[in-house]
């Protein structure tokens, strides 16, 4: 019998979602069971600090997330980053969540291995461990979240010291652990979807139909990828 969590687990799923697709949604759905999340909050980014600006405007990306998750009562949309002026940083949002939730829940920040290997470039990255647990999932090109040998030296040290093998351990404290979750790896990427749209090809079955309809009605991604 699984241990009862001391702290309820709440997932924080950030990203540009440019556009959101079934790869994002399937990972989130599986994590509800894999680590017993009470809910998952989708947080579309505003202006990222370490990557090129998203192609679609903030309001469009937020609207697409809303359409994609609106029928799932375990998912919710948080627009704090798209509404925040200037450069948006994860650390700022996590500090806000901690102030809002206090010790009533443990935040589980969900990110792909492709993002985790570069997390030591993030603003105040060491502080992240005092604000949340990190849930690492496989991404195309990074099929094994357990392959920590590819990590930079400083990040490898944190991974080894903080990693837990049992998801039940995440509920024992509000932050500080790293858990590598085994989820389905769908070979879908937002950049590929944008390329298909730009080429006038079908994107059917890669993302929810209402999101596809929204893209078409707003003529998104037709000139840039």
C-alpha atoms as a printed R data frame, in Angstrom:
    type eleno elety resid chain resno       x      y       z
1   ATOM     1    CA   UNK     A     1   0.000  0.000   0.000
2   ATOM     2    CA   UNK     A     2   1.370  3.389  -0.999
3   ATOM     3    CA   UNK     A     3   2.310  5.785   1.774
4   ATOM     4    CA   UNK     A     4  -0.006  8.699   2.438
5   ATOM     5    CA   UNK     A     5   1.580 11.971   1.385
6   ATOM     6    CA   UNK     A     6   2.179 14.487   4.131
7   ATOM     7    CA   UNK     A     7   2.085 17.272   1.571
8   ATOM     8    CA   UNK     A     8  -0.307 17.178  -1.417
9   ATOM     9    CA   UNK     A     9   1.593 17.346  -4.707
10  ATOM    10    CA   UNK     A    10   0.728 20.053  -7.229
11  ATOM    11    CA   UNK     A    11   2.310 19.975 -10.684
12  ATOM    12    CA   UNK     A    12   3.586 23.144 -12.339
13  ATOM    13    CA   UNK     A    13   3.974 22.664 -16.092
14  ATOM    14    CA   UNK     A    14   5.621 25.637 -17.791
15  ATOM    15    CA   UNK     A    15   6.512 26.117 -21.431
16  ATOM    16    CA   UNK     A    16   6.015 28.279 -24.467
17  ATOM    17    CA   UNK     A    17   3.268 25.916 -25.730
18  ATOM    18    CA   UNK     A    18   3.812 27.271 -29.229
19  ATOM    19    CA   UNK     A    19   1.506 25.404 -29.836
20  ATOM    20    CA   UNK     A    20   0.449 22.978 -27.115
21  ATOM    21    CA   UNK     A    21   0.139 19.421 -28.467
22  ATOM    22    CA   UNK     A    22  -0.554 15.831 -27.477
23  ATOM    23    CA   UNK     A    23   3.051 15.322 -26.353
24  ATOM    24    CA   UNK     A    24   2.518 17.898 -23.591
25  ATOM    25    CA   UNK     A    25  -0.939 16.638 -22.707
26  ATOM    26    CA   UNK     A    26  -0.076 12.940 -22.546
27  ATOM    27    CA   UNK     A    27   2.874 13.596 -20.215
28  ATOM    28    CA   UNK     A    28   0.647 15.629 -17.913
29  ATOM    29    CA   UNK     A    29  -2.085 12.977 -17.900
30  ATOM    30    CA   UNK     A    30   0.344 10.195 -17.039
31  ATOM    31    CA   UNK     A    31   2.008 12.193 -14.267
32  ATOM    32    CA   UNK     A    32  -1.318 12.478 -12.452
33  ATOM    33    CA   UNK     A    33  -1.023  8.742 -11.802
34  ATOM    34    CA   UNK     A    34   2.750  8.269 -11.777
35  ATOM    35    CA   UNK     A    35   3.343 10.676  -8.885
36  ATOM    36    CA   UNK     A    36  -0.207 11.087  -7.584
37  ATOM    37    CA   UNK     A    37  -0.545 14.766  -8.410
38  ATOM    38    CA   UNK     A    38  -3.663 16.466  -7.077
39  ATOM    39    CA   UNK     A    39  -3.741 18.799 -10.077
40  ATOM    40    CA   UNK     A    40  -1.496 20.268 -12.766
41  ATOM    41    CA   UNK     A    41  -1.205 23.977 -13.475
42  ATOM    42    CA   UNK     A    42  -0.188 24.887 -17.032
43  ATOM    43    CA   UNK     A    43   1.846 28.102 -17.118
44  ATOM    44    CA   UNK     A    44   2.492 29.507 -20.619
45  ATOM    45    CA   UNK     A    45   5.664 31.583 -20.598
46  ATOM    46    CA   UNK     A    46   5.747 35.254 -21.462
47  ATOM    47    CA   UNK     A    47   9.133 36.364 -22.837
48  ATOM    48    CA   UNK     A    48  11.676 33.601 -22.097
49  ATOM    49    CA   UNK     A    49  15.183 34.658 -21.053
50  ATOM    50    CA   UNK     A    50  17.245 31.876 -22.628
51  ATOM    51    CA   UNK     A    51  15.482 31.090 -25.892
52  ATOM    52    CA   UNK     A    52  14.108 32.861 -28.923
53  ATOM    53    CA   UNK     A    53  10.776 34.613 -28.549
54  ATOM    54    CA   UNK     A    54   7.778 32.353 -29.257
55  ATOM    55    CA   UNK     A    55   6.219 32.671 -32.706
56  ATOM    56    CA   UNK     A    56   2.620 33.069 -31.564
57  ATOM    57    CA   UNK     A    57   1.649 36.016 -29.381
58  ATOM    58    CA   UNK     A    58   1.090 35.504 -25.660
59  ATOM    59    CA   UNK     A    59  -2.682 35.689 -25.859
60  ATOM    60    CA   UNK     A    60  -2.836 33.092 -28.642
61  ATOM    61    CA   UNK     A    61  -0.637 30.610 -26.776
62  ATOM    62    CA   UNK     A    62  -2.667 31.076 -23.612
63  ATOM    63    CA   UNK     A    63  -5.932 30.639 -25.515
64  ATOM    64    CA   UNK     A    64  -4.664 27.429 -27.094
65  ATOM    65    CA   UNK     A    65  -3.744 25.990 -23.698
66  ATOM    66    CA   UNK     A    66  -7.201 26.895 -22.402
67  ATOM    67    CA   UNK     A    67  -8.845 25.076 -25.298
68  ATOM    68    CA   UNK     A    68  -6.612 22.017 -24.933
69  ATOM    69    CA   UNK     A    69  -7.229 21.468 -21.209
70  ATOM    70    CA   UNK     A    70 -10.718 22.824 -20.627
71  ATOM    71    CA   UNK     A    71 -12.378 19.389 -20.458
72  ATOM    72    CA   UNK     A    72  -9.958 18.013 -17.855
73  ATOM    73    CA   UNK     A    73 -10.900 18.987 -14.304
74  ATOM    74    CA   UNK     A    74  -7.398 18.055 -13.087
75  ATOM    75    CA   UNK     A    75  -5.773 20.658 -15.335
76  ATOM    76    CA   UNK     A    76  -5.871 24.438 -14.932
77  ATOM    77    CA   UNK     A    77  -4.389 27.448 -16.708
78  ATOM    78    CA   UNK     A    78  -2.351 30.152 -14.981
79  ATOM    79    CA   UNK     A    79  -1.670 33.278 -17.044
80  ATOM    80    CA   UNK     A    80   0.650 35.042 -14.602
81  ATOM    81    CA   UNK     A    81   3.658 34.825 -16.915
82  ATOM    82    CA   UNK     A    82   1.885 35.905 -20.092
83  ATOM    83    CA   UNK     A    83   0.496 38.860 -18.130
84  ATOM    84    CA   UNK     A    84   3.868 39.769 -16.609
85  ATOM    85    CA   UNK     A    85   5.715 42.547 -18.471
86  ATOM    86    CA   UNK     A    86   9.284 42.058 -19.627
87  ATOM    87    CA   UNK     A    87  11.385 38.905 -19.355
88  ATOM    88    CA   UNK     A    88   9.690 36.033 -17.548
89  ATOM    89    CA   UNK     A    89  11.650 33.784 -15.184
90  ATOM    90    CA   UNK     A    90  10.583 30.512 -13.583
91  ATOM    91    CA   UNK     A    91  12.096 31.475 -10.248
92  ATOM    92    CA   UNK     A    92   9.798 34.483  -9.970
93  ATOM    93    CA   UNK     A    93   6.685 32.384 -10.537
94  ATOM    94    CA   UNK     A    94   7.779 29.687  -8.086
95  ATOM    95    CA   UNK     A    95   8.434 32.303  -5.408
96  ATOM    96    CA   UNK     A    96   4.900 33.570  -5.933
97  ATOM    97    CA   UNK     A    97   3.438 30.082  -5.681
98  ATOM    98    CA   UNK     A    98   5.322 29.450  -2.459
99  ATOM    99    CA   UNK     A    99   3.973 32.692  -0.975
100 ATOM   100    CA   UNK     A   100   0.447 31.757  -2.018
101 ATOM   101    CA   UNK     A   101   0.516 28.117  -0.897
102 ATOM   102    CA   UNK     A   102   2.980 28.200   1.990
103 ATOM   103    CA   UNK     A   103   3.412 24.728   3.458
104 ATOM   104    CA   UNK     A   104  -0.020 23.544   2.343
105 ATOM   105    CA   UNK     A   105   1.388 21.684  -0.685
106 ATOM   106    CA   UNK     A   106   4.563 20.544  -2.388
107 ATOM   107    CA   UNK     A   107   5.190 22.057  -5.806
108 ATOM   108    CA   UNK     A   108   6.417 19.661  -8.488
109 ATOM   109    CA   UNK     A   109   8.002 21.516 -11.392
110 ATOM   110    CA   UNK     A   110   7.714 19.419 -14.567
111 ATOM   111    CA   UNK     A   111  10.394 19.756 -17.224
112 ATOM   112    CA   UNK     A   112  11.908 17.716 -20.015
113 ATOM   113    CA   UNK     A   113  15.428 16.333 -19.877
114 ATOM   114    CA   UNK     A   114  16.323 18.721 -22.714
115 ATOM   115    CA   UNK     A   115  15.559 21.654 -20.387
116 ATOM   116    CA   UNK     A   116  17.029 20.085 -17.253
117 ATOM   117    CA   UNK     A   117  20.497 19.635 -18.786
118 ATOM   118    CA   UNK     A   118  20.647 23.438 -19.170
119 ATOM   119    CA   UNK     A   119  18.991 24.420 -15.921
120 ATOM   120    CA   UNK     A   120  22.303 25.591 -14.466
121 ATOM   121    CA   UNK     A   121  22.015 28.516 -16.918
122 ATOM   122    CA   UNK     A   122  18.711 29.641 -15.400
123 ATOM   123    CA   UNK     A   123  18.430 32.692 -13.192
124 ATOM   124    CA   UNK     A   124  19.187 31.781  -9.539
125 ATOM   125    CA   UNK     A   125  18.947 28.116 -10.423
126 ATOM   126    CA   UNK     A   126  20.153 26.811  -7.050
127 ATOM   127    CA   UNK     A   127  17.182 28.492  -5.375
128 ATOM   128    CA   UNK     A   128  14.793 26.334  -7.412
129 ATOM   129    CA   UNK     A   129  15.517 23.398  -5.108
130 ATOM   130    CA   UNK     A   130  14.237 25.346  -2.093
131 ATOM   131    CA   UNK     A   131  10.975 26.144  -3.881
132 ATOM   132    CA   UNK     A   132   9.935 22.892  -5.552
133 ATOM   133    CA   UNK     A   133  10.651 19.312  -6.432
134 ATOM   134    CA   UNK     A   134  11.760 18.694 -10.025
135 ATOM   135    CA   UNK     A   135  10.016 16.064 -12.104
136 ATOM   136    CA   UNK     A   136  12.087 15.166 -15.160
137 ATOM   137    CA   UNK     A   137  10.520 13.493 -18.183
138 ATOM   138    CA   UNK     A   138  12.008 12.138 -21.399
139 ATOM   139    CA   UNK     A   139  11.995 14.299 -24.514
140 ATOM   140    CA   UNK     A   140  12.850 13.524 -28.166
141 ATOM   141    CA   UNK     A   141  16.624 13.257 -28.341
142 ATOM   142    CA   UNK     A   142  16.836 12.650 -24.576
143 ATOM   143    CA   UNK     A   143  15.057  9.333 -24.210
144 ATOM   144    CA   UNK     A   144  16.449  8.407 -20.803
145 ATOM   145    CA   UNK     A   145  16.021 10.863 -17.924
146 ATOM   146    CA   UNK     A   146  18.202  8.519 -15.873
147 ATOM   147    CA   UNK     A   147  21.306  9.168 -17.984
148 ATOM   148    CA   UNK     A   148  22.825 11.744 -15.647
149 ATOM   149    CA   UNK     A   149  26.271 11.315 -17.214
150 ATOM   150    CA   UNK     A   150  25.304 13.932 -19.812
151 ATOM   151    CA   UNK     A   151  24.776 16.577 -17.126
152 ATOM   152    CA   UNK     A   152  27.247 19.397 -16.428
153 ATOM   153    CA   UNK     A   153  29.417 18.740 -13.364
154 ATOM   154    CA   UNK     A   154  27.619 21.157 -11.022
155 ATOM   155    CA   UNK     A   155  24.206 19.877 -12.058
156 ATOM   156    CA   UNK     A   156  25.280 16.236 -11.864
157 ATOM   157    CA   UNK     A   157  26.216 16.764  -8.214
158 ATOM   158    CA   UNK     A   158  22.761 18.137  -7.432
159 ATOM   159    CA   UNK     A   159  21.071 15.312  -9.343
160 ATOM   160    CA   UNK     A   160  22.925 12.566  -7.487
161 ATOM   161    CA   UNK     A   161  22.352 14.075  -4.041
162 ATOM   162    CA   UNK     A   162  18.679 14.970  -4.555
163 ATOM   163    CA   UNK     A   163  17.329 12.123  -6.659
164 ATOM   164    CA   UNK     A   164  14.622  9.894  -5.171
165 ATOM   165    CA   UNK     A   165  13.547  6.602  -6.714
166 ATOM   166    CA   UNK     A   166  10.133  6.349  -5.072
167 ATOM   167    CA   UNK     A   167   7.499  8.943  -6.037
168 ATOM   168    CA   UNK     A   168   5.959  8.570  -2.575
169 ATOM   169    CA   UNK     A   169   9.027 10.309  -1.126
170 ATOM   170    CA   UNK     A   170   8.003 13.558  -2.828
171 ATOM   171    CA   UNK     A   171   5.262 14.078  -0.278
172 ATOM   172    CA   UNK     A   172   7.650 13.936   2.678
173 ATOM   173    CA   UNK     A   173   8.843 17.521   2.225
174 ATOM   174    CA   UNK     A   174   7.789 20.563   0.217
175 ATOM   175    CA   UNK     A   175  10.875 20.871  -2.013
176 ATOM   176    CA   UNK     A   176  14.362 19.703  -2.819
177 ATOM   177    CA   UNK     A   177  13.934 16.310  -4.495
178 ATOM   178    CA   UNK     A   178  14.487 15.264  -8.117
179 ATOM   179    CA   UNK     A   179  12.390 12.455  -9.563
180 ATOM   180    CA   UNK     A   180  12.749 10.985 -13.051
181 ATOM   181    CA   UNK     A   181   9.313  9.909 -14.244
182 ATOM   182    CA   UNK     A   182   8.779  7.192 -16.816
183 ATOM   183    CA   UNK     A   183   6.155  8.516 -19.231
184 ATOM   184    CA   UNK     A   184   5.275  7.804 -22.835
185 ATOM   185    CA   UNK     A   185   7.583  9.498 -25.311
186 ATOM   186    CA   UNK     A   186   5.500 10.850 -28.167
187 ATOM   187    CA   UNK     A   187   7.701 12.032 -31.008
188 ATOM   188    CA   UNK     A   188   5.806 15.297 -31.419
189 ATOM   189    CA   UNK     A   189   7.354 18.743 -31.315
190 ATOM   190    CA   UNK     A   190   5.896 22.211 -31.630
191 ATOM   191    CA   UNK     A   191   8.555 23.151 -34.177
192 ATOM   192    CA   UNK     A   192   7.530 20.246 -36.417
193 ATOM   193    CA   UNK     A   193   3.879 21.242 -36.163
194 ATOM   194    CA   UNK     A   194   4.758 24.816 -37.132
195 ATOM   195    CA   UNK     A   195   6.785 23.524 -40.085
196 ATOM   196    CA   UNK     A   196   3.845 21.446 -41.306
197 ATOM   197    CA   UNK     A   197   1.501 24.416 -41.067
198 ATOM   198    CA   UNK     A   198   3.951 26.637 -42.896
199 ATOM   199    CA   UNK     A   199   4.173 24.018 -45.663
200 ATOM   200    CA   UNK     A   200   0.395 23.716 -45.906
201 ATOM   201    CA   UNK     A   201   0.363 20.121 -44.649
202 ATOM   202    CA   UNK     A   202  -1.987 18.363 -42.238
203 ATOM   203    CA   UNK     A   203  -1.495 18.597 -38.476
204 ATOM   204    CA   UNK     A   204  -4.413 16.317 -37.689
205 ATOM   205    CA   UNK     A   205  -3.902 13.920 -34.724
206 ATOM   206    CA   UNK     A   206  -0.859 15.862 -33.461
207 ATOM   207    CA   UNK     A   207  -2.858 18.194 -31.230
208 ATOM   208    CA   UNK     A   208  -6.471 18.640 -30.110
209 ATOM   209    CA   UNK     A   209  -8.905 19.465 -32.893
210 ATOM   210    CA   UNK     A   210 -10.112 22.643 -31.175
211 ATOM   211    CA   UNK     A   211  -6.508 23.877 -31.012
212 ATOM   212    CA   UNK     A   212  -6.028 23.058 -34.693
213 ATOM   213    CA   UNK     A   213  -9.210 24.988 -35.502
214 ATOM   214    CA   UNK     A   214  -7.978 27.947 -33.463
215 ATOM   215    CA   UNK     A   215  -4.672 27.964 -35.335
216 ATOM   216    CA   UNK     A   216  -6.450 27.931 -38.682
217 ATOM   217    CA   UNK     A   217  -8.989 30.611 -37.771
218 ATOM   218    CA   UNK     A   218  -6.242 32.927 -36.530
219 ATOM   219    CA   UNK     A   219  -3.811 32.135 -39.369
220 ATOM   220    CA   UNK     A   220  -1.030 31.211 -36.963
221 ATOM   221    CA   UNK     A   221   2.331 29.861 -38.122
222 ATOM   222    CA   UNK     A   222   1.618 30.405 -41.812
223 ATOM   223    CA   UNK     A   223   4.552 32.726 -42.419
224 ATOM   224    CA   UNK     A   224   7.071 31.742 -39.747
225 ATOM   225    CA   UNK     A   225   8.156 28.476 -38.121
